């Protein structure tokens, strides 16, 4: 994920602990930009929760890069070697829904095999 993203994680955790609202808002906005660039979906979600608690509205969480949030989660689990059934159980989805997310991911990324998708996940999804 890189040093900027790791530094942003630390700053976000500091902001969660307890600092002034003005400083918290500044940290949340800067961390949000870094997490978007890194494609760090889970950290983006955490950042958005903190922003809401501070009364801020950040950009849409629907997409982070070429995939939707849920497609990114599914592809990340493919990269970890999970089967469709395992992914469905982990994300509380049906296998058909997992298959649909995979079809969309293949199309969006221009890939045709699960191995290529797993390789893409390893190179592009940093968590």
N, CA, C and O atoms as CSV, one atom per row, in Angstrom:
chain,resi,resn,atom,element,x,y,z
A,1,UNK,N,N,0.835,-1.176,0.000
A,1,UNK,CA,C,0.000,0.000,0.000
A,1,UNK,C,C,0.883,1.243,0.000
A,1,UNK,O,O,0.464,2.272,-0.531
A,2,UNK,N,N,2.043,1.199,0.550
A,2,UNK,CA,C,2.957,2.320,0.500
A,2,UNK,C,C,2.982,3.133,1.780
A,2,UNK,O,O,2.075,3.067,2.610
A,3,UNK,N,N,4.046,3.897,1.909
A,3,UNK,CA,C,4.245,4.703,3.112
A,3,UNK,C,C,3.180,5.778,3.323
A,3,UNK,O,O,2.739,5.959,4.458
A,4,UNK,N,N,2.740,6.506,2.276
A,4,UNK,CA,C,1.698,7.518,2.520
A,4,UNK,C,C,0.432,6.910,3.121
A,4,UNK,O,O,-0.182,7.498,4.011
A,5,UNK,N,N,0.051,5.750,2.638
A,5,UNK,CA,C,-1.161,5.112,3.153
A,5,UNK,C,C,-0.962,4.626,4.586
A,5,UNK,O,O,-1.874,4.735,5.407
A,6,UNK,N,N,0.205,4.097,4.892
A,6,UNK,CA,C,0.482,3.673,6.269
A,6,UNK,C,C,0.488,4.865,7.218
A,6,UNK,O,O,-0.020,4.778,8.336
A,7,UNK,N,N,1.059,5.970,6.773
A,7,UNK,CA,C,1.047,7.179,7.593
A,7,UNK,C,C,-0.385,7.674,7.783
A,7,UNK,O,O,-0.748,8.131,8.867
A,8,UNK,N,N,-1.199,7.582,6.725
A,8,UNK,CA,C,-2.601,8.004,6.820
A,8,UNK,C,C,-3.365,7.118,7.801
A,8,UNK,O,O,-4.223,7.606,8.537
A,9,UNK,N,N,-3.062,5.827,7.816
A,9,UNK,CA,C,-3.710,4.925,8.777
A,9,UNK,C,C,-3.417,5.377,10.204
A,9,UNK,O,O,-4.315,5.423,11.045
A,10,UNK,N,N,-2.183,5.702,10.466
A,10,UNK,CA,C,-1.785,6.141,11.803
A,10,UNK,C,C,-2.478,7.447,12.176
A,10,UNK,O,O,-2.965,7.604,13.295
A,11,UNK,N,N,-2.518,8.377,11.233
A,11,UNK,CA,C,-3.180,9.666,11.495
A,11,UNK,C,C,-4.670,9.472,11.740
A,11,UNK,O,O,-5.249,10.124,12.609
A,12,UNK,N,N,-5.294,8.573,10.972
A,12,UNK,CA,C,-6.724,8.334,11.153
A,12,UNK,C,C,-6.984,7.716,12.530
A,12,UNK,O,O,-7.950,8.082,13.200
A,13,UNK,N,N,-6.137,6.793,12.946
A,13,UNK,CA,C,-6.298,6.202,14.275
A,13,UNK,C,C,-6.136,7.249,15.370
A,13,UNK,O,O,-6.834,7.205,16.383
A,14,UNK,N,N,-5.228,8.179,15.172
A,14,UNK,CA,C,-5.067,9.275,16.120
A,14,UNK,C,C,-6.339,10.124,16.166
A,14,UNK,O,O,-6.801,10.500,17.243
A,15,UNK,N,N,-6.893,10.419,15.010
A,15,UNK,CA,C,-8.116,11.226,14.941
A,15,UNK,C,C,-9.284,10.512,15.612
A,15,UNK,O,O,-10.173,11.160,16.163
A,16,UNK,N,N,-9.286,9.175,15.569
A,16,UNK,CA,C,-10.365,8.409,16.205
A,16,UNK,C,C,-10.278,8.478,17.729
A,16,UNK,O,O,-11.297,8.406,18.416
A,17,UNK,N,N,-9.079,8.615,18.247
A,17,UNK,CA,C,-8.906,8.589,19.693
A,17,UNK,C,C,-9.549,9.778,20.384
A,17,UNK,O,O,-10.423,9.601,21.232
A,18,UNK,N,N,-9.139,10.962,20.043
A,18,UNK,CA,C,-9.767,12.148,20.631
A,18,UNK,C,C,-8.871,13.349,20.435
A,18,UNK,O,O,-7.893,13.541,21.157
A,19,UNK,N,N,-9.209,14.132,19.477
A,19,UNK,CA,C,-8.568,15.423,19.265
A,19,UNK,C,C,-9.671,16.395,18.888
A,19,UNK,O,O,-10.820,15.986,18.723
A,20,UNK,N,N,-9.352,17.655,18.750
A,20,UNK,CA,C,-10.353,18.665,18.435
A,20,UNK,C,C,-11.044,18.421,17.106
A,20,UNK,O,O,-10.467,17.824,16.197
A,21,UNK,N,N,-12.291,18.889,16.993
A,21,UNK,CA,C,-13.084,18.666,15.783
A,21,UNK,C,C,-12.436,19.257,14.532
A,21,UNK,O,O,-12.453,18.629,13.474
A,22,UNK,N,N,-11.866,20.457,14.642
A,22,UNK,CA,C,-11.236,21.080,13.481
A,22,UNK,C,C,-10.063,20.250,12.977
A,22,UNK,O,O,-9.915,20.029,11.775
A,23,UNK,N,N,-9.242,19.798,13.898
A,23,UNK,CA,C,-8.088,18.979,13.528
A,23,UNK,C,C,-8.556,17.632,12.974
A,23,UNK,O,O,-7.973,17.127,12.015
A,24,UNK,N,N,-9.598,17.048,13.564
A,24,UNK,CA,C,-10.140,15.775,13.095
A,24,UNK,C,C,-10.627,15.906,11.653
A,24,UNK,O,O,-10.353,15.038,10.824
A,25,UNK,N,N,-11.342,16.978,11.354
A,25,UNK,CA,C,-11.857,17.187,9.987
A,25,UNK,C,C,-10.713,17.269,8.977
A,25,UNK,O,O,-10.778,16.670,7.904
A,26,UNK,N,N,-9.676,18.011,9.329
A,26,UNK,CA,C,-8.523,18.167,8.437
A,26,UNK,C,C,-7.856,16.811,8.170
A,26,UNK,O,O,-7.515,16.495,7.030
A,27,UNK,N,N,-7.678,16.031,9.208
A,27,UNK,CA,C,-7.055,14.712,9.067
A,27,UNK,C,C,-7.924,13.793,8.219
A,27,UNK,O,O,-7.419,13.095,7.340
A,28,UNK,N,N,-9.215,13.790,8.475
A,28,UNK,CA,C,-10.130,12.904,7.742
A,28,UNK,C,C,-10.094,13.211,6.255
A,28,UNK,O,O,-10.035,12.291,5.440
A,29,UNK,N,N,-10.128,14.478,5.888
A,29,UNK,CA,C,-10.126,14.858,4.470
A,29,UNK,C,C,-8.824,14.433,3.800
A,29,UNK,O,O,-8.850,13.879,2.701
A,30,UNK,N,N,-7.690,14.684,4.441
A,30,UNK,CA,C,-6.416,14.319,3.823
A,30,UNK,C,C,-6.250,12.798,3.735
A,30,UNK,O,O,-5.747,12.287,2.734
A,31,UNK,N,N,-6.670,12.079,4.772
A,31,UNK,CA,C,-6.575,10.609,4.749
A,31,UNK,C,C,-7.487,10.025,3.682
A,31,UNK,O,O,-7.115,9.070,2.999
A,32,UNK,N,N,-8.661,10.585,3.538
A,32,UNK,CA,C,-9.621,10.107,2.537
A,32,UNK,C,C,-8.999,10.139,1.143
A,32,UNK,O,O,-9.142,9.185,0.378
A,33,UNK,N,N,-8.321,11.216,0.815
A,33,UNK,CA,C,-7.689,11.337,-0.506
A,33,UNK,C,C,-6.604,10.270,-0.691
A,33,UNK,O,O,-6.498,9.665,-1.757
A,34,UNK,N,N,-5.816,10.051,0.335
A,34,UNK,CA,C,-4.732,9.064,0.250
A,34,UNK,C,C,-5.304,7.656,0.091
A,34,UNK,O,O,-4.813,6.877,-0.726
A,35,UNK,N,N,-6.341,7.325,0.870
A,35,UNK,CA,C,-6.932,5.992,0.780
A,35,UNK,C,C,-7.593,5.771,-0.574
A,35,UNK,O,O,-7.560,4.658,-1.100
A,36,UNK,N,N,-8.193,6.814,-1.149
A,36,UNK,CA,C,-8.780,6.681,-2.481
A,36,UNK,C,C,-7.705,6.366,-3.507
A,36,UNK,O,O,-7.880,5.476,-4.339
A,37,UNK,N,N,-6.591,7.091,-3.453
A,37,UNK,CA,C,-5.510,6.860,-4.405
A,37,UNK,C,C,-4.920,5.469,-4.254
A,37,UNK,O,O,-4.527,4.844,-5.239
A,38,UNK,N,N,-4.858,4.983,-3.018
A,38,UNK,CA,C,-4.279,3.653,-2.760
A,38,UNK,C,C,-5.277,2.532,-3.034
A,38,UNK,O,O,-4.890,1.367,-3.126
A,39,UNK,N,N,-6.562,2.875,-3.165
A,39,UNK,CA,C,-7.583,1.841,-3.349
A,39,UNK,C,C,-7.817,1.036,-2.084
A,39,UNK,O,O,-8.218,-0.126,-2.154
A,40,UNK,N,N,-7.572,1.637,-0.931
A,40,UNK,CA,C,-7.711,0.957,0.360
A,40,UNK,C,C,-9.168,1.041,0.819
A,40,UNK,O,O,-9.535,1.923,1.596
A,41,UNK,N,N,-9.974,0.131,0.339
A,41,UNK,CA,C,-11.421,0.174,0.535
A,41,UNK,C,C,-11.813,0.131,2.011
A,41,UNK,O,O,-12.641,0.928,2.451
A,42,UNK,N,N,-11.243,-0.766,2.760
A,42,UNK,CA,C,-11.612,-0.884,4.169
A,42,UNK,C,C,-11.249,0.375,4.949
A,42,UNK,O,O,-12.004,0.806,5.819
A,43,UNK,N,N,-10.100,0.963,4.641
A,43,UNK,CA,C,-9.702,2.194,5.316
A,43,UNK,C,C,-10.568,3.364,4.872
A,43,UNK,O,O,-10.837,4.269,5.662
A,44,UNK,N,N,-11.010,3.355,3.606
A,44,UNK,CA,C,-11.943,4.391,3.141
A,44,UNK,C,C,-13.242,4.336,3.929
A,44,UNK,O,O,-13.781,5.369,4.325
A,45,UNK,N,N,-13.737,3.136,4.154
A,45,UNK,CA,C,-14.971,2.974,4.934
A,45,UNK,C,C,-14.790,3.514,6.348
A,45,UNK,O,O,-15.652,4.220,6.872
A,46,UNK,N,N,-13.678,3.178,6.944
A,46,UNK,CA,C,-13.392,3.644,8.308
A,46,UNK,C,C,-13.289,5.170,8.343
A,46,UNK,O,O,-13.773,5.816,9.272
A,47,UNK,N,N,-12.661,5.722,7.334
A,47,UNK,CA,C,-12.514,7.170,7.227
A,47,UNK,C,C,-13.886,7.840,7.067
A,47,UNK,O,O,-14.142,8.878,7.677
A,48,UNK,N,N,-14.751,7.260,6.266
A,48,UNK,CA,C,-16.093,7.822,6.065
A,48,UNK,C,C,-16.920,7.782,7.356
A,48,UNK,O,O,-17.673,8.712,7.644
A,49,UNK,N,N,-16.776,6.701,8.128
A,49,UNK,CA,C,-17.498,6.623,9.407
A,49,UNK,C,C,-17.058,7.740,10.345
A,49,UNK,O,O,-17.882,8.388,10.989
A,50,UNK,N,N,-15.754,7.953,10.410
A,50,UNK,CA,C,-15.241,9.021,11.262
A,50,UNK,C,C,-15.691,10.389,10.746
A,50,UNK,O,O,-16.007,11.281,11.534
A,51,UNK,N,N,-15.717,10.548,9.446
A,51,UNK,CA,C,-16.171,11.812,8.864
A,51,UNK,C,C,-17.623,12.083,9.241
A,51,UNK,O,O,-17.973,13.201,9.618
A,52,UNK,N,N,-18.464,11.060,9.139
A,52,UNK,CA,C,-19.881,11.230,9.514
A,52,UNK,C,C,-20.016,11.633,10.973
A,52,UNK,O,O,-20.839,12.484,11.310
A,53,UNK,N,N,-19.213,11.026,11.843
A,53,UNK,CA,C,-19.299,11.361,13.271
A,53,UNK,C,C,-18.814,12.789,13.534
A,53,UNK,O,O,-19.191,13.399,14.534
A,54,UNK,N,N,-17.970,13.325,12.625
A,54,UNK,CA,C,-17.483,14.698,12.768
A,54,UNK,C,C,-18.348,15.686,11.989
A,54,UNK,O,O,-18.051,16.879,11.942
A,55,UNK,N,N,-19.429,15.176,11.374
A,55,UNK,CA,C,-20.336,16.049,10.631
A,55,UNK,C,C,-19.858,16.408,9.238
A,55,UNK,O,O,-20.288,17.417,8.678
A,56,UNK,N,N,-18.969,15.594,8.664
A,56,UNK,CA,C,-18.458,15.841,7.319
A,56,UNK,C,C,-19.114,14.899,6.315
A,56,UNK,O,O,-19.524,13.792,6.661
A,57,UNK,N,N,-19.206,15.350,5.079
A,57,UNK,CA,C,-19.661,14.496,3.990
A,57,UNK,C,C,-18.519,14.373,3.000
A,57,UNK,O,O,-18.024,15.370,2.476
A,58,UNK,N,N,-18.104,13.137,2.750
A,58,UNK,CA,C,-17.033,12.885,1.789
A,58,UNK,C,C,-17.636,12.326,0.508
A,58,UNK,O,O,-18.836,12.055,0.445
A,59,UNK,N,N,-16.809,12.156,-0.502
A,59,UNK,CA,C,-17.277,11.648,-1.789
A,59,UNK,C,C,-17.928,10.279,-1.684
A,59,UNK,O,O,-17.825,9.603,-0.661
A,60,UNK,N,N,-18.587,9.888,-2.738
A,60,UNK,CA,C,-19.323,8.629,-2.800
A,60,UNK,C,C,-18.418,7.432,-2.560
A,60,UNK,O,O,-17.268,7.415,-2.997
A,61,UNK,N,N,-18.942,6.431,-1.863
A,61,UNK,CA,C,-18.176,5.210,-1.608
A,61,UNK,C,C,-18.476,4.128,-2.634
A,61,UNK,O,O,-17.955,3.018,-2.525
A,62,UNK,N,N,-19.300,4.429,-3.622
A,62,UNK,CA,C,-19.708,3.407,-4.585
A,62,UNK,C,C,-18.533,2.828,-5.345
A,62,UNK,O,O,-18.472,1.618,-5.559
A,63,UNK,N,N,-17.607,3.665,-5.753
A,63,UNK,CA,C,-16.512,3.162,-6.560
A,63,UNK,C,C,-15.179,3.648,-6.029
A,63,UNK,O,O,-15.052,4.777,-5.554
A,64,UNK,N,N,-14.198,2.783,-6.116
A,64,UNK,CA,C,-12.831,3.152,-5.818
A,64,UNK,C,C,-11.989,2.566,-6.939
A,64,UNK,O,O,-11.522,1.431,-6.844
A,65,UNK,N,N,-11.802,3.315,-7.966
A,65,UNK,CA,C,-11.080,2.814,-9.113
A,65,UNK,C,C,-12.023,2.156,-10.095
A,65,UNK,O,O,-13.181,2.558,-10.207
A,66,UNK,N,N,-11.541,1.141,-10.814
A,66,UNK,CA,C,-12.341,0.545,-11.879
A,66,UNK,C,C,-13.467,-0.362,-11.376
A,66,UNK,O,O,-14.349,-0.718,-12.158
A,67,UNK,N,N,-13.466,-0.740,-10.117
A,67,UNK,CA,C,-14.465,-1.667,-9.580
A,67,UNK,C,C,-15.298,-0.998,-8.496
A,67,UNK,O,O,-14.855,-0.047,-7.851
A,68,UNK,N,N,-16.514,-1.512,-8.305
A,68,UNK,CA,C,-17.317,-1.045,-7.182
A,68,UNK,C,C,-16.710,-1.587,-5.891
A,68,UNK,O,O,-15.814,-2.430,-5.909
A,69,UNK,N,N,-17.215,-1.088,-4.790
A,69,UNK,CA,C,-16.720,-1.526,-3.484
A,69,UNK,C,C,-16.895,-3.040,-3.325
A,69,UNK,O,O,-15.958,-3.729,-2.922
A,70,UNK,N,N,-18.078,-3.558,-3.635
A,70,UNK,CA,C,-18.344,-4.992,-3.463
A,70,UNK,C,C,-17.529,-5.817,-4.448
A,70,UNK,O,O,-17.023,-6.878,-4.081
A,71,UNK,N,N,-17.388,-5.358,-5.693
A,71,UNK,CA,C,-16.566,-6.079,-6.663
A,71,UNK,C,C,-15.120,-6.155,-6.170
A,71,UNK,O,O,-14.461,-7.186,-6.309
A,72,UNK,N,N,-14.646,-5.072,-5.603
A,72,UNK,CA,C,-13.287,-5.057,-5.061
A,72,UNK,C,C,-13.133,-6.089,-3.950
A,72,UNK,O,O,-12.126,-6.794,-3.891
A,73,UNK,N,N,-14.129,-6.181,-3.069
A,73,UNK,CA,C,-14.073,-7.162,-1.989
A,73,UNK,C,C,-14.044,-8.585,-2.552
A,73,UNK,O,O,-13.269,-9.422,-2.091
A,74,UNK,N,N,-14.883,-8.853,-3.540
A,74,UNK,CA,C,-14.942,-10.194,-4.142
A,74,UNK,C,C,-13.617,-10.518,-4.825
A,74,UNK,O,O,-13.074,-11.609,-4.644
A,75,UNK,N,N,-13.097,-9.582,-5.605
A,75,UNK,CA,C,-11.842,-9.814,-6.318
A,75,UNK,C,C,-10.683,-10.006,-5.337
A,75,UNK,O,O,-9.796,-10.827,-5.571
A,76,UNK,N,N,-10.694,-9.259,-4.255
A,76,UNK,CA,C,-9.646,-9.427,-3.246
A,76,UNK,C,C,-9.660,-10.847,-2.687
A,76,UNK,O,O,-8.603,-11.443,-2.480
A,77,UNK,N,N,-10.844,-11.389,-2.444
A,77,UNK,CA,C,-10.949,-12.751,-1.915
A,77,UNK,C,C,-10.555,-13.791,-2.968
A,77,UNK,O,O,-10.015,-14.843,-2.626
A,78,UNK,N,N,-10.820,-13.504,-4.235
A,78,UNK,CA,C,-10.321,-14.380,-5.303
A,78,UNK,C,C,-8.799,-14.395,-5.246
A,78,UNK,O,O,-8.173,-15.446,-5.381
A,79,UNK,N,N,-8.214,-13.223,-5.046
A,79,UNK,CA,C,-6.756,-13.118,-4.949
A,79,UNK,C,C,-6.179,-13.891,-3.782
A,79,UNK,O,O,-5.020,-14.306,-3.815
A,80,UNK,N,N,-6.989,-14.086,-2.743
A,80,UNK,CA,C,-6.550,-14.876,-1.593
A,80,UNK,C,C,-6.742,-16.374,-1.822
A,80,UNK,O,O,-6.364,-17.187,-0.978
A,81,UNK,N,N,-7.329,-16.739,-2.966
A,81,UNK,CA,C,-7.481,-18.146,-3.315
A,81,UNK,C,C,-8.796,-18.775,-2.891
A,81,UNK,O,O,-8.934,-19.997,-2.951
A,82,UNK,N,N,-9.763,-17.977,-2.466
A,82,UNK,CA,C,-11.045,-18.531,-2.037
A,82,UNK,C,C,-11.897,-18.934,-3.236
A,82,UNK,O,O,-11.809,-18.333,-4.306
A,83,UNK,N,N,-12.717,-19.954,-3.041
A,83,UNK,CA,C,-13.671,-20.370,-4.069
A,83,UNK,C,C,-14.896,-19.454,-4.014
A,83,UNK,O,O,-15.059,-18.679,-3.071
A,84,UNK,N,N,-15.751,-19.550,-5.030
A,84,UNK,CA,C,-16.974,-18.745,-5.030
A,84,UNK,C,C,-17.825,-19.049,-3.801
A,84,UNK,O,O,-18.409,-18.142,-3.208
A,85,UNK,N,N,-17.895,-20.317,-3.423
A,85,UNK,CA,C,-18.684,-20.701,-2.250
A,85,UNK,C,C,-18.092,-20.086,-0.979
A,85,UNK,O,O,-18.828,-19.605,-0.118
A,86,UNK,N,N,-16.763,-20.104,-0.867
A,86,UNK,CA,C,-16.107,-19.504,0.295
A,86,UNK,C,C,-16.341,-17.994,0.346
A,86,UNK,O,O,-16.588,-17.429,1.411
A,87,UNK,N,N,-16.261,-17.352,-0.814
A,87,UNK,CA,C,-16.490,-15.905,-0.890
A,87,UNK,C,C,-17.922,-15.580,-0.482
A,87,UNK,O,O,-18.167,-14.641,0.275
A,88,UNK,N,N,-18.862,-16.369,-0.994
A,88,UNK,CA,C,-20.272,-16.152,-0.663
A,88,UNK,C,C,-20.496,-16.262,0.845
A,88,UNK,O,O,-21.199,-15.441,1.434
A,89,UNK,N,N,-19.908,-17.261,1.453
A,89,UNK,CA,C,-20.065,-17.442,2.899
A,89,UNK,C,C,-19.420,-16.301,3.670
A,89,UNK,O,O,-19.996,-15.801,4.637
A,90,UNK,N,N,-18.241,-15.890,3.255
A,90,UNK,CA,C,-17.512,-14.828,3.961
A,90,UNK,C,C,-18.255,-13.493,3.890
A,90,UNK,O,O,-18.286,-12.743,4.866
A,91,UNK,N,N,-18.860,-13.194,2.716
A,91,UNK,CA,C,-19.517,-11.893,2.525
A,91,UNK,C,C,-21.037,-11.951,2.712
A,91,UNK,O,O,-21.734,-10.959,2.495
A,92,UNK,N,N,-21.543,-13.119,3.116
A,92,UNK,CA,C,-22.981,-13.301,3.318
A,92,UNK,C,C,-23.767,-12.988,2.043
A,92,UNK,O,O,-24.751,-12.249,2.066
A,93,UNK,N,N,-23.304,-13.573,0.926
A,93,UNK,CA,C,-23.948,-13.413,-0.371
A,93,UNK,C,C,-24.289,-14.789,-0.914
A,93,UNK,O,O,-23.809,-15.801,-0.404
A,94,UNK,N,N,-25.116,-14.827,-1.946
A,94,UNK,CA,C,-25.351,-16.096,-2.634
A,94,UNK,C,C,-24.207,-16.316,-3.626
A,94,UNK,O,O,-23.521,-15.374,-4.024
A,95,UNK,N,N,-24.017,-17.569,-4.013
A,95,UNK,CA,C,-22.979,-17.861,-5.004
A,95,UNK,C,C,-23.289,-17.181,-6.330
A,95,UNK,O,O,-22.376,-16.749,-7.035
A,96,UNK,N,N,-24.557,-17.084,-6.670
A,96,UNK,CA,C,-24.955,-16.414,-7.925
A,96,UNK,C,C,-24.568,-14.937,-7.888
A,96,UNK,O,O,-24.147,-14.383,-8.904
A,97,UNK,N,N,-24.705,-14.306,-6.744
A,97,UNK,CA,C,-24.319,-12.897,-6.623
A,97,UNK,C,C,-22.811,-12.750,-6.768
A,97,UNK,O,O,-22.336,-11.813,-7.410
A,98,UNK,N,N,-22.062,-13.662,-6.180
A,98,UNK,CA,C,-20.602,-13.650,-6.325
A,98,UNK,C,C,-20.240,-13.814,-7.798
A,98,UNK,O,O,-19.374,-13.103,-8.309
A,99,UNK,N,N,-20.902,-14.749,-8.484
A,99,UNK,CA,C,-20.649,-14.952,-9.910
A,99,UNK,C,C,-20.937,-13.686,-10.706
A,99,UNK,O,O,-20.189,-13.347,-11.622
A,100,UNK,N,N,-22.009,-12.990,-10.367
A,100,UNK,CA,C,-22.351,-11.743,-11.073
A,100,UNK,C,C,-21.260,-10.690,-10.846
A,100,UNK,O,O,-20.843,-10.009,-11.783
A,101,UNK,N,N,-20.802,-10.562,-9.597
A,101,UNK,CA,C,-19.730,-9.600,-9.323
A,101,UNK,C,C,-18.464,-9.959,-10.098
A,101,UNK,O,O,-17.758,-9.078,-10.588
A,102,UNK,N,N,-18.184,-11.250,-10.204
A,102,UNK,CA,C,-17.004,-11.675,-10.951
A,102,UNK,C,C,-17.159,-11.383,-12.439
A,102,UNK,O,O,-16.212,-10.924,-13.076
A,103,UNK,N,N,-18.336,-11.642,-13.000
A,103,UNK,CA,C,-18.573,-11.336,-14.421
A,103,UNK,C,C,-18.339,-9.848,-14.687
A,103,UNK,O,O,-17.672,-9.475,-15.651
A,104,UNK,N,N,-18.900,-9.010,-13.817
A,104,UNK,CA,C,-18.728,-7.564,-13.988
A,104,UNK,C,C,-17.263,-7.169,-13.859
A,104,UNK,O,O,-16.775,-6.319,-14.605
A,105,UNK,N,N,-16.563,-7.788,-12.913
A,105,UNK,CA,C,-15.147,-7.472,-12.698
A,105,UNK,C,C,-14.310,-7.871,-13.909
A,105,UNK,O,O,-13.454,-7.108,-14.357
A,106,UNK,N,N,-14.560,-9.066,-14.437
A,106,UNK,CA,C,-13.833,-9.498,-15.642
A,106,UNK,C,C,-14.051,-8.494,-16.771
A,106,UNK,O,O,-13.101,-8.095,-17.446
A,107,UNK,N,N,-15.292,-8.092,-16.971
A,107,UNK,CA,C,-15.615,-7.165,-18.062
A,107,UNK,C,C,-14.965,-5.801,-17.845
A,107,UNK,O,O,-14.387,-5.239,-18.775
A,108,UNK,N,N,-15.054,-5.265,-16.632
A,108,UNK,CA,C,-14.493,-3.945,-16.351
A,108,UNK,C,C,-12.980,-3.920,-16.509
A,108,UNK,O,O,-12.409,-2.922,-16.950
A,109,UNK,N,N,-12.336,-5.022,-16.146
A,109,UNK,CA,C,-10.875,-5.079,-16.167
A,109,UNK,C,C,-10.321,-5.642,-17.469
A,109,UNK,O,O,-9.112,-5.599,-17.697
A,110,UNK,N,N,-11.191,-6.169,-18.322
A,110,UNK,CA,C,-10.737,-6.747,-19.579
A,110,UNK,C,C,-9.972,-8.043,-19.398
A,110,UNK,O,O,-9.056,-8.342,-20.164
A,111,UNK,N,N,-10.346,-8.816,-18.385
A,111,UNK,CA,C,-9.675,-10.086,-18.092
A,111,UNK,C,C,-10.595,-11.247,-18.451
A,111,UNK,O,O,-11.812,-11.082,-18.539
A,112,UNK,N,N,-10.000,-12.426,-18.658
A,112,UNK,CA,C,-10.818,-13.581,-19.044
A,112,UNK,C,C,-10.632,-14.802,-18.152
A,112,UNK,O,O,-11.427,-15.738,-18.228
A,113,UNK,N,N,-9.610,-14.816,-17.314
A,113,UNK,CA,C,-9.390,-15.994,-16.475
A,113,UNK,C,C,-9.308,-15.612,-14.999
A,113,UNK,O,O,-8.982,-14.478,-14.650
A,114,UNK,N,N,-9.610,-16.576,-14.153
A,114,UNK,CA,C,-9.544,-16.362,-12.703
A,114,UNK,C,C,-8.111,-16.122,-12.253
A,114,UNK,O,O,-7.870,-15.353,-11.323
A,115,UNK,N,N,-7.164,-16.777,-12.907
A,115,UNK,CA,C,-5.752,-16.582,-12.576
A,115,UNK,C,C,-5.343,-15.140,-12.869
A,115,UNK,O,O,-4.649,-14.514,-12.067
A,116,UNK,N,N,-5.769,-14.617,-14.007
A,116,UNK,CA,C,-5.457,-13.229,-14.354
A,116,UNK,C,C,-6.105,-12.270,-13.353
A,116,UNK,O,O,-5.520,-11.253,-12.980
A,117,UNK,N,N,-7.322,-12.612,-12.927
A,117,UNK,CA,C,-8.020,-11.773,-11.943
A,117,UNK,C,C,-7.293,-11.805,-10.600
A,117,UNK,O,O,-7.143,-10.770,-9.951
A,118,UNK,N,N,-6.845,-12.981,-10.185
A,118,UNK,CA,C,-6.097,-13.104,-8.930
A,118,UNK,C,C,-4.785,-12.327,-9.013
A,118,UNK,O,O,-4.383,-11.681,-8.045
A,119,UNK,N,N,-4.126,-12.388,-10.154
A,119,UNK,CA,C,-2.889,-11.633,-10.343
A,119,UNK,C,C,-3.169,-10.132,-10.282
A,119,UNK,O,O,-2.407,-9.383,-9.671
A,120,UNK,N,N,-4.270,-9.688,-10.919
A,120,UNK,CA,C,-4.644,-8.272,-10.873
A,120,UNK,C,C,-4.892,-7.845,-9.427
A,120,UNK,O,O,-4.481,-6.763,-9.008
A,121,UNK,N,N,-5.572,-8.712,-8.674
A,121,UNK,CA,C,-5.873,-8.393,-7.263
A,121,UNK,C,C,-4.580,-8.235,-6.471
A,121,UNK,O,O,-4.451,-7.308,-5.672
A,122,UNK,N,N,-3.635,-9.123,-6.686
A,122,UNK,CA,C,-2.367,-9.062,-5.962
A,122,UNK,C,C,-1.596,-7.781,-6.279
A,122,UNK,O,O,-0.914,-7.230,-5.414
A,123,UNK,N,N,-1.706,-7.314,-7.515
A,123,UNK,CA,C,-0.957,-6.130,-7.930
A,123,UNK,C,C,-1.681,-4.820,-7.616
A,123,UNK,O,O,-1.035,-3.780,-7.483
A,124,UNK,N,N,-3.009,-4.852,-7.496
A,124,UNK,CA,C,-3.755,-3.599,-7.438
A,124,UNK,C,C,-4.590,-3.369,-6.181
A,124,UNK,O,O,-4.996,-2.237,-5.917
A,125,UNK,N,N,-4.850,-4.397,-5.417
A,125,UNK,CA,C,-5.653,-4.218,-4.217
A,125,UNK,C,C,-4.727,-4.347,-3.028
A,125,UNK,O,O,-4.248,-5.431,-2.698
A,126,UNK,N,N,-4.491,-3.220,-2.398
A,126,UNK,CA,C,-3.562,-3.193,-1.267
A,126,UNK,C,C,-4.332,-3.101,0.038
A,126,UNK,O,O,-4.978,-2.088,0.307
A,127,UNK,N,N,-4.273,-4.116,0.826
A,127,UNK,CA,C,-4.907,-4.107,2.167
A,127,UNK,C,C,-3.996,-4.796,3.133
A,127,UNK,O,O,-4.320,-4.908,4.315
